[in-house]
Amino acid sequence: MKIALLGYGKMGRIIEKIAIDRKNEIVLKIDENNAHELTTENLKKADVAIEFSIPDTVLGHIDACFKANVPIVVGTTGWYGHLQRIKDDCVDGGHTLLYASNFSVGVNVFFHVNKILAKLMNNYPYYDVQVEEIHHTQKLDSPSGTAITIAEGIIDGLADKKEWVNELVDAGASAQEVVKPDQVLIESLRVENVPGTHTVIYDSEVDTIEFKHTAHNRNGFALGAVLAAEWVQGKKGFYSVKDMFNFSL
Ligand SMILES: NC(=O)c1ccc[n+]([C@@H]2O[C@H](COP(=O)([O-])OP(=O)(O)OC[C@H]3O[C@@H](n4cnc5c(N)ncnc54)[C@H](O)[C@@H]3O)[C@@H](O)[C@H]2O)c1
């Protein structure tokens, strides 16, 4: 498979290594220093593009891939307010896009079990729920896309929760946000060198249940993105990583 890397930062570099180990070839690398090389002609040299850049550039990268008719796998987070427009453009134009707030197998298992747990906890309304996410200090978006997916899974499962609210909290401090009964609080902490930790906390007067995922490094995200690039080959349409993992009990 010939791959274009759109965004060549921490994730782009790990993806390059894993993709080459899996006998793929990198034919284009785009970052802020050579953005002018992102042309239709250059993109057409690739079978697929893998996009890990920044929220300000991701939409332009998606549009460029649609224009060149090259399937795109999107890992960048912080653009989901535009999801419906992108989905419509993708389907109407006969293009191919797969996105994930988190490509790791472990986190996708976590997402699945989180939804089941939320449905179960519906029977025990004296527990209140919140989500905590911890990431490195260079992360641009808050809360993380992964935390949003977790909160949406909880809102899906718990009848009395309708929306999430985020609070960026200094390490060591506790959340000050006044949370309404129908809201799920996401506490976002930024700590040096943390690749990503997410905890769902159900708290009652008598005990606390914690369900936690800790990424040890970025390799799991990168491998999932390369697997997704392989998976979309020959497919048309708009996919999320759920379509690829397709968990069932
Ligand atoms: N979905 C997942 O599994 C997953 C996992 C990790 C990170 N992420 C997300 O992926 C994104 C990238 O993460 P990262 O850790 O590699 O960040 P990073 O800061 O290391 O890299 C971002 C890269 O964006 C590129 N960039 C900046 N401006 C650009 C421009 N104008 N044109 C082209 N490229 C430009 C640069 O190459 C830069 O290095 C973030 O949104 C992060 O939240 C997603």
The ligand as an ORCA input file, in Angstrom:
! r2SCAN-3c Opt
* xyz 0 1
  N      -7.209      9.099     16.995
  C      -6.175      8.684     17.737
  O      -6.012      7.483     18.037
  C      -5.166      9.698     18.198
  C      -4.049      9.321     18.953
  C      -3.103     10.295     19.266
  C      -3.283     11.609     18.857
  N      -4.392     11.942     18.150
  C      -4.600     13.281     17.607
  O      -3.797     13.402     16.439
  C      -3.389     14.762     16.249
  C      -1.879     14.827     16.088
  O      -1.257     14.338     17.253
  P       0.351     14.378     17.401
  O       0.590     13.852     18.770
  O       1.016     13.748     16.235
  O       0.584     15.967     17.384
  P       1.926     16.749     16.997
  O       1.757     18.124     17.560
  O       3.132     15.976     17.379
  O       1.885     16.821     15.419
  C       0.991     17.650     14.730
  C       1.560     17.834     13.383
  O       0.642     18.569     12.581
  C       1.358     19.016     11.488
  N       0.920     20.339     11.036
  C       0.808     21.510     11.723
  N       0.420     22.494     10.908
  C       0.305     21.940      9.679
  C      -0.052     22.459      8.399
  N      -0.360     23.738      8.245
  N      -0.075     21.608      7.358
  C       0.242     20.310      7.519
  N       0.590     19.759      8.700
  C       0.631     20.577      9.760
  C       2.819     19.061     11.850
  O       3.497     18.030     11.150
  C       2.805     18.714     13.288
  O       3.965     18.089     13.648
  C      -3.981     15.517     17.455
  O      -5.236     16.054     17.087
  C      -4.200     14.430     18.509
  O      -5.232     14.740     19.411
  C      -5.337     11.015     17.821
*
